[in-house]
Amino acid sequence: MNLSSQIKPISYLKAHAAEIVRGLAEHQRPLIITQNGEAKAVVQDIVSYEQTQETLALLKILALGNRQIDEGKVERMEDVMTRIRERRGDR
């Protein structure tokens, strides 16, 4: 993705809001908004945003799992299954 074509000043956003919204949904590429020559905001379509949030959530779960492994906070599956069966009254 060529980000340089996706950088626009805030005045462009103000003047072309409807066109930008249509383009975001169609192309699913973020738009970087600048103010006084500095990047200040990123505008993206809702589908891409939701996908990003889901990806971040999965990465957080993986990071938590890796940390728990590193800290030794793990149990053997056989031990967990035995404890579950005992609670249920199986055996």
PDB file with one MODEL, atoms N, CA, C and O in Angstrom:
MODEL        1
ATOM      1  N   MET A   1       0.853  -1.169   0.000  1.00  0.00           N
ATOM      2  CA  MET A   1       0.000   0.000   0.000  1.00  0.00           C
ATOM      3  C   MET A   1       0.896   1.227   0.000  1.00  0.00           C
ATOM      4  O   MET A   1       1.828   1.312   0.800  1.00  0.00           O
ATOM      5  N   ASN A   2       0.631   2.162  -0.871  1.00  0.00           N
ATOM      6  CA  ASN A   2       1.397   3.394  -0.975  1.00  0.00           C
ATOM      7  C   ASN A   2       0.744   4.452  -0.096  1.00  0.00           C
ATOM      8  O   ASN A   2      -0.251   5.066  -0.481  1.00  0.00           O
ATOM      9  N   LEU A   3       1.314   4.659   1.089  1.00  0.00           N
ATOM     10  CA  LEU A   3       0.707   5.587   2.039  1.00  0.00           C
ATOM     11  C   LEU A   3       0.782   7.041   1.591  1.00  0.00           C
ATOM     12  O   LEU A   3      -0.057   7.848   1.991  1.00  0.00           O
ATOM     13  N   SER A   4       1.760   7.388   0.777  1.00  0.00           N
ATOM     14  CA  SER A   4       1.895   8.789   0.390  1.00  0.00           C
ATOM     15  C   SER A   4       0.655   9.311  -0.332  1.00  0.00           C
ATOM     16  O   SER A   4       0.344  10.498  -0.239  1.00  0.00           O
ATOM     17  N   SER A   5      -0.049   8.453  -1.041  1.00  0.00           N
ATOM     18  CA  SER A   5      -1.280   8.895  -1.713  1.00  0.00           C
ATOM     19  C   SER A   5      -2.452   8.960  -0.746  1.00  0.00           C
ATOM     20  O   SER A   5      -3.522   9.456  -1.100  1.00  0.00           O
ATOM     21  N   GLN A   6      -2.262   8.466   0.467  1.00  0.00           N
ATOM     22  CA  GLN A   6      -3.326   8.437   1.461  1.00  0.00           C
ATOM     23  C   GLN A   6      -3.118   9.484   2.556  1.00  0.00           C
ATOM     24  O   GLN A   6      -3.713   9.381   3.629  1.00  0.00           O
ATOM     25  N   ILE A   7      -2.295  10.474   2.302  1.00  0.00           N
ATOM     26  CA  ILE A   7      -2.051  11.543   3.262  1.00  0.00           C
ATOM     27  C   ILE A   7      -2.696  12.821   2.736  1.00  0.00           C
ATOM     28  O   ILE A   7      -2.388  13.283   1.637  1.00  0.00           O
ATOM     29  N   LYS A   8      -3.590  13.379   3.534  1.00  0.00           N
ATOM     30  CA  LYS A   8      -4.323  14.587   3.112  1.00  0.00           C
ATOM     31  C   LYS A   8      -4.389  15.569   4.281  1.00  0.00           C
ATOM     32  O   LYS A   8      -4.417  15.157   5.441  1.00  0.00           O
ATOM     33  N   PRO A   9      -4.414  16.860   3.976  1.00  0.00           N
ATOM     34  CA  PRO A   9      -4.575  17.853   5.042  1.00  0.00           C
ATOM     35  C   PRO A   9      -6.006  17.872   5.556  1.00  0.00           C
ATOM     36  O   PRO A   9      -6.929  17.413   4.883  1.00  0.00           O
ATOM     37  N   ILE A  10      -6.174  18.399   6.733  1.00  0.00           N
ATOM     38  CA  ILE A  10      -7.502  18.442   7.347  1.00  0.00           C
ATOM     39  C   ILE A  10      -8.486  19.253   6.501  1.00  0.00           C
ATOM     40  O   ILE A  10      -9.686  18.983   6.518  1.00  0.00           O
ATOM     41  N   SER A  11      -7.993  20.224   5.775  1.00  0.00           N
ATOM     42  CA  SER A  11      -8.874  21.014   4.899  1.00  0.00           C
ATOM     43  C   SER A  11      -9.487  20.129   3.807  1.00  0.00           C
ATOM     44  O   SER A  11     -10.635  20.335   3.413  1.00  0.00           O
ATOM     45  N   TYR A  12      -8.726  19.151   3.321  1.00  0.00           N
ATOM     46  CA  TYR A  12      -9.249  18.212   2.320  1.00  0.00           C
ATOM     47  C   TYR A  12     -10.360  17.375   2.927  1.00  0.00           C
ATOM     48  O   TYR A  12     -11.386  17.139   2.289  1.00  0.00           O
ATOM     49  N   LEU A  13     -10.159  16.925   4.158  1.00  0.00           N
ATOM     50  CA  LEU A  13     -11.186  16.145   4.846  1.00  0.00           C
ATOM     51  C   LEU A  13     -12.470  16.964   4.991  1.00  0.00           C
ATOM     52  O   LEU A  13     -13.566  16.459   4.749  1.00  0.00           O
ATOM     53  N   LYS A  14     -12.330  18.203   5.379  1.00  0.00           N
ATOM     54  CA  LYS A  14     -13.505  19.064   5.550  1.00  0.00           C
ATOM     55  C   LYS A  14     -14.256  19.270   4.229  1.00  0.00           C
ATOM     56  O   LYS A  14     -15.486  19.274   4.202  1.00  0.00           O
ATOM     57  N   ALA A  15     -13.515  19.437   3.152  1.00  0.00           N
ATOM     58  CA  ALA A  15     -14.134  19.739   1.856  1.00  0.00           C
ATOM     59  C   ALA A  15     -14.658  18.512   1.131  1.00  0.00           C
ATOM     60  O   ALA A  15     -15.531  18.638   0.272  1.00  0.00           O
ATOM     61  N   HIS A  16     -14.149  17.329   1.451  1.00  0.00           N
ATOM     62  CA  HIS A  16     -14.493  16.127   0.695  1.00  0.00           C
ATOM     63  C   HIS A  16     -14.952  14.968   1.587  1.00  0.00           C
ATOM     64  O   HIS A  16     -14.711  13.805   1.264  1.00  0.00           O
ATOM     65  N   ALA A  17     -15.597  15.272   2.680  1.00  0.00           N
ATOM     66  CA  ALA A  17     -15.962  14.239   3.660  1.00  0.00           C
ATOM     67  C   ALA A  17     -16.776  13.091   3.051  1.00  0.00           C
ATOM     68  O   ALA A  17     -16.438  11.925   3.258  1.00  0.00           O
ATOM     69  N   ALA A  18     -17.826  13.397   2.313  1.00  0.00           N
ATOM     70  CA  ALA A  18     -18.672  12.343   1.747  1.00  0.00           C
ATOM     71  C   ALA A  18     -17.888  11.478   0.772  1.00  0.00           C
ATOM     72  O   ALA A  18     -18.015  10.254   0.785  1.00  0.00           O
ATOM     73  N   GLU A  19     -17.093  12.097  -0.059  1.00  0.00           N
ATOM     74  CA  GLU A  19     -16.270  11.367  -1.027  1.00  0.00           C
ATOM     75  C   GLU A  19     -15.255  10.467  -0.305  1.00  0.00           C
ATOM     76  O   GLU A  19     -15.014   9.336  -0.725  1.00  0.00           O
ATOM     77  N   ILE A  20     -14.679  10.966   0.756  1.00  0.00           N
ATOM     78  CA  ILE A  20     -13.706  10.188   1.527  1.00  0.00           C
ATOM     79  C   ILE A  20     -14.362   8.966   2.144  1.00  0.00           C
ATOM     80  O   ILE A  20     -13.813   7.866   2.079  1.00  0.00           O
ATOM     81  N   VAL A  21     -15.518   9.148   2.736  1.00  0.00           N
ATOM     82  CA  VAL A  21     -16.229   8.024   3.364  1.00  0.00           C
ATOM     83  C   VAL A  21     -16.540   6.941   2.336  1.00  0.00           C
ATOM     84  O   VAL A  21     -16.358   5.755   2.611  1.00  0.00           O
ATOM     85  N   ARG A  22     -17.006   7.339   1.157  1.00  0.00           N
ATOM     86  CA  ARG A  22     -17.269   6.350   0.095  1.00  0.00           C
ATOM     87  C   ARG A  22     -15.982   5.625  -0.294  1.00  0.00           C
ATOM     88  O   ARG A  22     -15.976   4.404  -0.447  1.00  0.00           O
ATOM     89  N   GLY A  23     -14.910   6.367  -0.452  1.00  0.00           N
ATOM     90  CA  GLY A  23     -13.634   5.776  -0.847  1.00  0.00           C
ATOM     91  C   GLY A  23     -13.065   4.837   0.193  1.00  0.00           C
ATOM     92  O   GLY A  23     -12.456   3.824  -0.151  1.00  0.00           O
ATOM     93  N   LEU A  24     -13.258   5.162   1.471  1.00  0.00           N
ATOM     94  CA  LEU A  24     -12.759   4.295   2.541  1.00  0.00           C
ATOM     95  C   LEU A  24     -13.418   2.924   2.472  1.00  0.00           C
ATOM     96  O   LEU A  24     -12.748   1.896   2.570  1.00  0.00           O
ATOM     97  N   ALA A  25     -14.724   2.918   2.304  1.00  0.00           N
ATOM     98  CA  ALA A  25     -15.459   1.655   2.240  1.00  0.00           C
ATOM     99  C   ALA A  25     -15.077   0.862   0.992  1.00  0.00           C
ATOM    100  O   ALA A  25     -14.980  -0.365   1.026  1.00  0.00           O
ATOM    101  N   GLU A  26     -14.864   1.576  -0.099  1.00  0.00           N
ATOM    102  CA  GLU A  26     -14.556   0.905  -1.365  1.00  0.00           C
ATOM    103  C   GLU A  26     -13.149   0.326  -1.393  1.00  0.00           C
ATOM    104  O   GLU A  26     -12.952  -0.813  -1.816  1.00  0.00           O
ATOM    105  N   HIS A  27     -12.176   1.103  -0.944  1.00  0.00           N
ATOM    106  CA  HIS A  27     -10.777   0.693  -1.073  1.00  0.00           C
ATOM    107  C   HIS A  27     -10.207   0.052   0.188  1.00  0.00           C
ATOM    108  O   HIS A  27      -9.166  -0.602   0.125  1.00  0.00           O
ATOM    109  N   GLN A  28     -10.856   0.221   1.308  1.00  0.00           N
ATOM    110  CA  GLN A  28     -10.420  -0.304   2.602  1.00  0.00           C
ATOM    111  C   GLN A  28      -8.952   0.027   2.881  1.00  0.00           C
ATOM    112  O   GLN A  28      -8.176  -0.820   3.325  1.00  0.00           O
ATOM    113  N   ARG A  29      -8.597   1.284   2.606  1.00  0.00           N
ATOM    114  CA  ARG A  29      -7.258   1.789   2.932  1.00  0.00           C
ATOM    115  C   ARG A  29      -7.423   2.996   3.841  1.00  0.00           C
ATOM    116  O   ARG A  29      -8.290   3.836   3.595  1.00  0.00           O
ATOM    117  N   PRO A  30      -6.620   3.099   4.874  1.00  0.00           N
ATOM    118  CA  PRO A  30      -6.767   4.234   5.788  1.00  0.00           C
ATOM    119  C   PRO A  30      -6.324   5.540   5.145  1.00  0.00           C
ATOM    120  O   PRO A  30      -5.542   5.551   4.194  1.00  0.00           O
ATOM    121  N   LEU A  31      -6.834   6.626   5.678  1.00  0.00           N
ATOM    122  CA  LEU A  31      -6.467   7.965   5.228  1.00  0.00           C
ATOM    123  C   LEU A  31      -5.808   8.675   6.411  1.00  0.00           C
ATOM    124  O   LEU A  31      -6.376   8.741   7.501  1.00  0.00           O
ATOM    125  N   ILE A  32      -4.622   9.194   6.186  1.00  0.00           N
ATOM    126  CA  ILE A  32      -3.894   9.909   7.229  1.00  0.00           C
ATOM    127  C   ILE A  32      -4.177  11.396   7.058  1.00  0.00           C
ATOM    128  O   ILE A  32      -3.995  11.956   5.977  1.00  0.00           O
ATOM    129  N   ILE A  33      -4.626  12.026   8.140  1.00  0.00           N
ATOM    130  CA  ILE A  33      -4.971  13.435   8.120  1.00  0.00           C
ATOM    131  C   ILE A  33      -3.861  14.226   8.805  1.00  0.00           C
ATOM    132  O   ILE A  33      -3.411  13.890   9.900  1.00  0.00           O
ATOM    133  N   THR A  34      -3.432  15.292   8.121  1.00  0.00           N
ATOM    134  CA  THR A  34      -2.399  16.145   8.692  1.00  0.00           C
ATOM    135  C   THR A  34      -2.989  17.480   9.126  1.00  0.00           C
ATOM    136  O   THR A  34      -3.998  17.945   8.596  1.00  0.00           O
ATOM    137  N   GLN A  35      -2.328  18.074  10.100  1.00  0.00           N
ATOM    138  CA  GLN A  35      -2.692  19.409  10.553  1.00  0.00           C
ATOM    139  C   GLN A  35      -1.386  20.163  10.771  1.00  0.00           C
ATOM    140  O   GLN A  35      -0.522  19.714  11.524  1.00  0.00           O
ATOM    141  N   ASN A  36      -1.248  21.283  10.125  1.00  0.00           N
ATOM    142  CA  ASN A  36      -0.005  22.052  10.168  1.00  0.00           C
ATOM    143  C   ASN A  36       1.197  21.210   9.751  1.00  0.00           C
ATOM    144  O   ASN A  36       2.286  21.353  10.307  1.00  0.00           O
ATOM    145  N   GLY A  37       0.995  20.339   8.778  1.00  0.00           N
ATOM    146  CA  GLY A  37       2.072  19.531   8.229  1.00  0.00           C
ATOM    147  C   GLY A  37       2.447  18.305   9.032  1.00  0.00           C
ATOM    148  O   GLY A  37       3.371  17.586   8.649  1.00  0.00           O
ATOM    149  N   GLU A  38       1.764  18.042  10.130  1.00  0.00           N
ATOM    150  CA  GLU A  38       2.057  16.874  10.955  1.00  0.00           C
ATOM    151  C   GLU A  38       0.883  15.903  10.921  1.00  0.00           C
ATOM    152  O   GLU A  38      -0.277  16.314  10.924  1.00  0.00           O
ATOM    153  N   ALA A  39       1.198  14.603  10.887  1.00  0.00           N
ATOM    154  CA  ALA A  39       0.147  13.588  10.938  1.00  0.00           C
ATOM    155  C   ALA A  39      -0.553  13.668  12.290  1.00  0.00           C
ATOM    156  O   ALA A  39       0.093  13.642  13.338  1.00  0.00           O
ATOM    157  N   LYS A  40      -1.875  13.765  12.253  1.00  0.00           N
ATOM    158  CA  LYS A  40      -2.651  13.920  13.490  1.00  0.00           C
ATOM    159  C   LYS A  40      -3.717  12.853  13.696  1.00  0.00           C
ATOM    160  O   LYS A  40      -4.100  12.573  14.832  1.00  0.00           O
ATOM    161  N   ALA A  41      -4.204  12.251  12.604  1.00  0.00           N
ATOM    162  CA  ALA A  41      -5.300  11.293  12.746  1.00  0.00           C
ATOM    163  C   ALA A  41      -5.281  10.303  11.587  1.00  0.00           C
ATOM    164  O   ALA A  41      -4.734  10.568  10.517  1.00  0.00           O
ATOM    165  N   VAL A  42      -5.898   9.156  11.842  1.00  0.00           N
ATOM    166  CA  VAL A  42      -6.077   8.147  10.806  1.00  0.00           C
ATOM    167  C   VAL A  42      -7.570   7.868  10.716  1.00  0.00           C
ATOM    168  O   VAL A  42      -8.229   7.632  11.728  1.00  0.00           O
ATOM    169  N   VAL A  43      -8.093   7.896   9.504  1.00  0.00           N
ATOM    170  CA  VAL A  43      -9.503   7.611   9.261  1.00  0.00           C
ATOM    171  C   VAL A  43      -9.565   6.322   8.463  1.00  0.00           C
ATOM    172  O   VAL A  43      -8.872   6.172   7.457  1.00  0.00           O
ATOM    173  N   GLN A  44     -10.400   5.388   8.916  1.00  0.00           N
ATOM    174  CA  GLN A  44     -10.528   4.121   8.189  1.00  0.00           C
ATOM    175  C   GLN A  44     -11.969   3.647   8.207  1.00  0.00           C
ATOM    176  O   GLN A  44     -12.779   4.090   9.021  1.00  0.00           O
ATOM    177  N   ASP A  45     -12.273   2.733   7.286  1.00  0.00           N
ATOM    178  CA  ASP A  45     -13.634   2.204   7.212  1.00  0.00           C
ATOM    179  C   ASP A  45     -13.889   1.287   8.399  1.00  0.00           C
ATOM    180  O   ASP A  45     -12.954   0.780   9.018  1.00  0.00           O
ATOM    181  N   ILE A  46     -15.153   1.082   8.705  1.00  0.00           N
ATOM    182  CA  ILE A  46     -15.543   0.329   9.890  1.00  0.00           C
ATOM    183  C   ILE A  46     -15.137  -1.139   9.808  1.00  0.00           C
ATOM    184  O   ILE A  46     -14.759  -1.724  10.823  1.00  0.00           O
ATOM    185  N   VAL A  47     -15.204  -1.740   8.639  1.00  0.00           N
ATOM    186  CA  VAL A  47     -14.829  -3.157   8.496  1.00  0.00           C
ATOM    187  C   VAL A  47     -13.352  -3.342   8.831  1.00  0.00           C
ATOM    188  O   VAL A  47     -12.988  -4.259   9.568  1.00  0.00           O
ATOM    189  N   SER A  48     -12.511  -2.481   8.294  1.00  0.00           N
ATOM    190  CA  SER A  48     -11.080  -2.564   8.588  1.00  0.00           C
ATOM    191  C   SER A  48     -10.816  -2.313  10.063  1.00  0.00           C
ATOM    192  O   SER A  48      -9.981  -2.985  10.669  1.00  0.00           O
ATOM    193  N   TYR A  49     -11.517  -1.356  10.640  1.00  0.00           N
ATOM    194  CA  TYR A  49     -11.358  -1.058  12.067  1.00  0.00           C
ATOM    195  C   TYR A  49     -11.724  -2.275  12.911  1.00  0.00           C
ATOM    196  O   TYR A  49     -10.984  -2.641  13.824  1.00  0.00           O
ATOM    197  N   GLU A  50     -12.855  -2.900  12.614  1.00  0.00           N
ATOM    198  CA  GLU A  50     -13.280  -4.084  13.378  1.00  0.00           C
ATOM    199  C   GLU A  50     -12.282  -5.221  13.228  1.00  0.00           C
ATOM    200  O   GLU A  50     -11.996  -5.922  14.198  1.00  0.00           O
ATOM    201  N   GLN A  51     -11.748  -5.413  12.029  1.00  0.00           N
ATOM    202  CA  GLN A  51     -10.737  -6.460  11.822  1.00  0.00           C
ATOM    203  C   GLN A  51      -9.480  -6.170  12.631  1.00  0.00           C
ATOM    204  O   GLN A  51      -8.882  -7.076  13.211  1.00  0.00           O
ATOM    205  N   THR A  52      -9.088  -4.910  12.666  1.00  0.00           N
ATOM    206  CA  THR A  52      -7.918  -4.519  13.451  1.00  0.00           C
ATOM    207  C   THR A  52      -8.151  -4.791  14.932  1.00  0.00           C
ATOM    208  O   THR A  52      -7.261  -5.297  15.616  1.00  0.00           O
ATOM    209  N   GLN A  53      -9.330  -4.461  15.429  1.00  0.00           N
ATOM    210  CA  GLN A  53      -9.642  -4.690  16.840  1.00  0.00           C
ATOM    211  C   GLN A  53      -9.659  -6.174  17.178  1.00  0.00           C
ATOM    212  O   GLN A  53      -9.179  -6.569  18.241  1.00  0.00           O
ATOM    213  N   GLU A  54     -10.204  -7.000  16.292  1.00  0.00           N
ATOM    214  CA  GLU A  54     -10.208  -8.446  16.513  1.00  0.00           C
ATOM    215  C   GLU A  54      -8.786  -9.002  16.527  1.00  0.00           C
ATOM    216  O   GLU A  54      -8.451  -9.854  17.350  1.00  0.00           O
ATOM    217  N   THR A  55      -7.956  -8.513  15.613  1.00  0.00           N
ATOM    218  CA  THR A  55      -6.565  -8.951  15.552  1.00  0.00           C
ATOM    219  C   THR A  55      -5.833  -8.566  16.829  1.00  0.00           C
ATOM    220  O   THR A  55      -5.087  -9.374  17.383  1.00  0.00           O
ATOM    221  N   LEU A  56      -6.036  -7.350  17.298  1.00  0.00           N
ATOM    222  CA  LEU A  56      -5.400  -6.910  18.537  1.00  0.00           C
ATOM    223  C   LEU A  56      -5.848  -7.761  19.726  1.00  0.00           C
ATOM    224  O   LEU A  56      -5.037  -8.118  20.580  1.00  0.00           O
ATOM    225  N   ALA A  57      -7.131  -8.082  19.777  1.00  0.00           N
ATOM    226  CA  ALA A  57      -7.638  -8.912  20.874  1.00  0.00           C
ATOM    227  C   ALA A  57      -6.972 -10.289  20.863  1.00  0.00           C
ATOM    228  O   ALA A  57      -6.588 -10.803  21.914  1.00  0.00           O
ATOM    229  N   LEU A  58      -6.838 -10.881  19.683  1.00  0.00           N
ATOM    230  CA  LEU A  58      -6.181 -12.191  19.589  1.00  0.00           C
ATOM    231  C   LEU A  58      -4.711 -12.109  19.985  1.00  0.00           C
ATOM    232  O   LEU A  58      -4.196 -12.999  20.661  1.00  0.00           O
ATOM    233  N   LEU A  59      -4.040 -11.047  19.566  1.00  0.00           N
ATOM    234  CA  LEU A  59      -2.638 -10.873  19.939  1.00  0.00           C
ATOM    235  C   LEU A  59      -2.477 -10.705  21.443  1.00  0.00           C
ATOM    236  O   LEU A  59      -1.511 -11.203  22.021  1.00  0.00           O
ATOM    237  N   LYS A  60      -3.412 -10.010  22.082  1.00  0.00           N
ATOM    238  CA  LYS A  60      -3.363  -9.855  23.539  1.00  0.00           C
ATOM    239  C   LYS A  60      -3.537 -11.202  24.235  1.00  0.00           C
ATOM    240  O   LYS A  60      -2.852 -11.490  25.216  1.00  0.00           O
ATOM    241  N   ILE A  61      -4.447 -12.020  23.730  1.00  0.00           N
ATOM    242  CA  ILE A  61      -4.653 -13.349  24.302  1.00  0.00           C
ATOM    243  C   ILE A  61      -3.391 -14.197  24.158  1.00  0.00           C
ATOM    244  O   ILE A  61      -2.987 -14.886  25.095  1.00  0.00           O
ATOM    245  N   LEU A  62      -2.776 -14.142  22.984  1.00  0.00           N
ATOM    246  CA  LEU A  62      -1.536 -14.892  22.768  1.00  0.00           C
ATOM    247  C   LEU A  62      -0.424 -14.402  23.685  1.00  0.00           C
ATOM    248  O   LEU A  62       0.308 -15.211  24.256  1.00  0.00           O
ATOM    249  N   ALA A  63      -0.290 -13.100  23.829  1.00  0.00           N
ATOM    250  CA  ALA A  63       0.744 -12.540  24.699  1.00  0.00           C
ATOM    251  C   ALA A  63       0.517 -12.956  26.147  1.00  0.00           C
ATOM    252  O   ALA A  63       1.468 -13.285  26.856  1.00  0.00           O
ATOM    253  N   LEU A  64      -0.737 -12.944  26.588  1.00  0.00           N
ATOM    254  CA  LEU A  64      -1.059 -13.374  27.945  1.00  0.00           C
ATOM    255  C   LEU A  64      -0.707 -14.845  28.137  1.00  0.00           C
ATOM    256  O   LEU A  64      -0.122 -15.222  29.152  1.00  0.00           O
ATOM    257  N   GLY A  65      -1.065 -15.672  27.160  1.00  0.00           N
ATOM    258  CA  GLY A  65      -0.734 -17.096  27.242  1.00  0.00           C
ATOM    259  C   GLY A  65       0.763 -17.329  27.299  1.00  0.00           C
ATOM    260  O   GLY A  65       1.235 -18.152  28.083  1.00  0.00           O
ATOM    261  N   ASN A  66       1.516 -16.611  26.474  1.00  0.00           N
ATOM    262  CA  ASN A  66       2.975 -16.755  26.492  1.00  0.00           C
ATOM    263  C   ASN A  66       3.561 -16.313  27.829  1.00  0.00           C
ATOM    264  O   ASN A  66       4.485 -16.944  28.343  1.00  0.00           O
ATOM    265  N   ARG A  67       3.030 -15.240  28.389  1.00  0.00           N
ATOM    266  CA  ARG A  67       3.513 -14.768  29.694  1.00  0.00           C
ATOM    267  C   ARG A  67       3.230 -15.814  30.772  1.00  0.00           C
ATOM    268  O   ARG A  67       4.081 -16.077  31.622  1.00  0.00           O
ATOM    269  N   GLN A  68       2.040 -16.408  30.737  1.00  0.00           N
ATOM    270  CA  GLN A  68       1.699 -17.432  31.720  1.00  0.00           C
ATOM    271  C   GLN A  68       2.605 -18.649  31.582  1.00  0.00           C
ATOM    272  O   GLN A  68       2.990 -19.254  32.582  1.00  0.00           O
ATOM    273  N   ILE A  69       2.944 -19.006  30.359  1.00  0.00           N
ATOM    274  CA  ILE A  69       3.874 -20.119  30.145  1.00  0.00           C
ATOM    275  C   ILE A  69       5.239 -19.770  30.727  1.00  0.00           C
ATOM    276  O   ILE A  69       5.845 -20.581  31.426  1.00  0.00           O
ATOM    277  N   ASP A  70       5.723 -18.562  30.438  1.00  0.00           N
ATOM    278  CA  ASP A  70       7.020 -18.122  30.952  1.00  0.00           C
ATOM    279  C   ASP A  70       7.061 -18.105  32.474  1.00  0.00           C
ATOM    280  O   ASP A  70       8.099 -18.379  33.077  1.00  0.00           O
ATOM    281  N   GLU A  71       5.924 -17.780  33.093  1.00  0.00           N
ATOM    282  CA  GLU A  71       5.848 -17.707  34.556  1.00  0.00           C
ATOM    283  C   GLU A  71       5.550 -19.067  35.185  1.00  0.00           C
ATOM    284  O   GLU A  71       5.453 -19.177  36.408  1.00  0.00           O
ATOM    285  N   GLY A  72       5.406 -20.093  34.362  1.00  0.00           N
ATOM    286  CA  GLY A  72       5.137 -21.430  34.880  1.00  0.00           C
ATOM    287  C   GLY A  72       3.710 -21.632  35.352  1.00  0.00           C
ATOM    288  O   GLY A  72       3.436 -22.569  36.102  1.00  0.00           O
ATOM    289  N   LYS A  73       2.811 -20.786  34.935  1.00  0.00           N
ATOM    290  CA  LYS A  73       1.405 -20.885  35.342  1.00  0.00           C
ATOM    291  C   LYS A  73       0.651 -21.784  34.370  1.00  0.00           C
ATOM    292  O   LYS A  73      -0.322 -21.361  33.746  1.00  0.00           O
ATOM    293  N   VAL A  74       1.102 -23.007  34.250  1.00  0.00           N
ATOM    294  CA  VAL A  74       0.473 -23.963  33.349  1.00  0.00           C
ATOM    295  C   VAL A  74       0.225 -25.264  34.096  1.00  0.00           C
ATOM    296  O   VAL A  74       0.876 -25.556  35.099  1.00  0.00           O
ATOM    297  N   GLU A  75      -0.713 -26.026  33.599  1.00  0.00           N
ATOM    298  CA  GLU A  75      -1.012 -27.331  34.170  1.00  0.00           C
ATOM    299  C   GLU A  75      -1.076 -28.356  33.049  1.00  0.00           C
ATOM    300  O   GLU A  75      -1.398 -28.027  31.907  1.00  0.00           O
ATOM    301  N   ARG A  76      -0.775 -29.567  33.380  1.00  0.00           N
ATOM    302  CA  ARG A  76      -0.889 -30.639  32.398  1.00  0.00           C
ATOM    303  C   ARG A  76      -2.366 -30.858  32.087  1.00  0.00           C
ATOM    304  O   ARG A  76      -3.212 -30.784  32.978  1.00  0.00           O
ATOM    305  N   MET A  77      -2.665 -31.124  30.836  1.00  0.00           N
ATOM    306  CA  MET A  77      -4.045 -31.325  30.424  1.00  0.00           C
ATOM    307  C   MET A  77      -4.675 -32.502  31.172  1.00  0.00           C
ATOM    308  O   MET A  77      -5.845 -32.452  31.551  1.00  0.00           O
ATOM    309  N   GLU A  78      -3.900 -33.541  31.378  1.00  0.00           N
ATOM    310  CA  GLU A  78      -4.431 -34.723  32.078  1.00  0.00           C
ATOM    311  C   GLU A  78      -4.893 -34.363  33.489  1.00  0.00           C
ATOM    312  O   GLU A  78      -5.920 -34.856  33.956  1.00  0.00           O
ATOM    313  N   ASP A  79      -4.123 -33.495  34.172  1.00  0.00           N
ATOM    314  CA  ASP A  79      -4.494 -33.081  35.528  1.00  0.00           C
ATOM    315  C   ASP A  79      -5.778 -32.258  35.519  1.00  0.00           C
ATOM    316  O   ASP A  79      -6.641 -32.433  36.379  1.00  0.00           O
ATOM    317  N   VAL A  80      -5.895 -31.379  34.563  1.00  0.00           N
ATOM    318  CA  VAL A  80      -7.099 -30.543  34.454  1.00  0.00           C
ATOM    319  C   VAL A  80      -8.312 -31.415  34.159  1.00  0.00           C
ATOM    320  O   VAL A  80      -9.364 -31.239  34.773  1.00  0.00           O
ATOM    321  N   MET A  81      -8.176 -32.351  33.228  1.00  0.00           N
ATOM    322  CA  MET A  81      -9.310 -33.226  32.879  1.00  0.00           C
ATOM    323  C   MET A  81      -9.719 -34.077  34.072  1.00  0.00           C
ATOM    324  O   MET A  81     -10.911 -34.280  34.303  1.00  0.00           O
ATOM    325  N   THR A  82      -8.757 -34.574  34.829  1.00  0.00           N
ATOM    326  CA  THR A  82      -9.070 -35.364  36.013  1.00  0.00           C
ATOM    327  C   THR A  82      -9.859 -34.535  37.015  1.00  0.00           C
ATOM    328  O   THR A  82     -10.853 -35.005  37.569  1.00  0.00           O
ATOM    329  N   ARG A  83      -9.420 -33.309  37.247  1.00  0.00           N
ATOM    330  CA  ARG A  83     -10.111 -32.430  38.190  1.00  0.00           C
ATOM    331  C   ARG A  83     -11.533 -32.125  37.709  1.00  0.00           C
ATOM    332  O   ARG A  83     -12.456 -32.082  38.523  1.00  0.00           O
ATOM    333  N   ILE A  84     -11.725 -31.917  36.421  1.00  0.00           N
ATOM    334  CA  ILE A  84     -13.058 -31.642  35.878  1.00  0.00           C
ATOM    335  C   ILE A  84     -13.961 -32.857  36.058  1.00  0.00           C
ATOM    336  O   ILE A  84     -15.116 -32.726  36.463  1.00  0.00           O
ATOM    337  N   ARG A  85     -13.436 -34.025  35.759  1.00  0.00           N
ATOM    338  CA  ARG A  85     -14.243 -35.252  35.914  1.00  0.00           C
ATOM    339  C   ARG A  85     -14.637 -35.480  37.366  1.00  0.00           C
ATOM    340  O   ARG A  85     -15.754 -35.909  37.655  1.00  0.00           O
ATOM    341  N   GLU A  86     -13.716 -35.191  38.272  1.00  0.00           N
ATOM    342  CA  GLU A  86     -14.022 -35.357  39.697  1.00  0.00           C
ATOM    343  C   GLU A  86     -15.127 -34.409  40.140  1.00  0.00           C
ATOM    344  O   GLU A  86     -15.998 -34.784  40.925  1.00  0.00           O
ATOM    345  N   ARG A  87     -15.090 -33.190  39.638  1.00  0.00           N
ATOM    346  CA  ARG A  87     -16.138 -32.213  39.981  1.00  0.00           C
ATOM    347  C   ARG A  87     -17.492 -32.642  39.445  1.00  0.00           C
ATOM    348  O   ARG A  87     -18.520 -32.428  40.086  1.00  0.00           O
ATOM    349  N   ARG A  88     -17.487 -33.254  38.255  1.00  0.00           N
ATOM    350  CA  ARG A  88     -18.746 -33.675  37.642  1.00  0.00           C
ATOM    351  C   ARG A  88     -19.243 -34.987  38.210  1.00  0.00           C
ATOM    352  O   ARG A  88     -20.398 -35.358  38.000  1.00  0.00           O
ATOM    353  N   GLY A  89     -18.387 -35.693  38.927  1.00  0.00           N
ATOM    354  CA  GLY A  89     -18.782 -36.976  39.495  1.00  0.00           C
ATOM    355  C   GLY A  89     -18.548 -38.122  38.537  1.00  0.00           C
ATOM    356  O   GLY A  89     -18.993 -39.238  38.806  1.00  0.00           O
ATOM    357  N   ASP A  90     -17.857 -37.885  37.414  1.00  0.00           N
ATOM    358  CA  ASP A  90     -17.555 -38.947  36.450  1.00  0.00           C
ATOM    359  C   ASP A  90     -16.491 -39.861  37.056  1.00  0.00           C
ATOM    360  O   ASP A  90     -16.750 -40.309  38.173  1.00  0.00           O
ATOM    361  N   ARG A  91     -15.526 -40.149  36.583  1.00  0.00           N
ATOM    362  CA  ARG A  91     -14.371 -40.936  37.028  1.00  0.00           C
ATOM    363  C   ARG A  91     -13.964 -41.816  35.940  1.00  0.00           C
ATOM    364  O   ARG A  91     -13.007 -42.575  36.086  1.00  0.00           O
TER     365      ARG A  91
ENDMDL
END
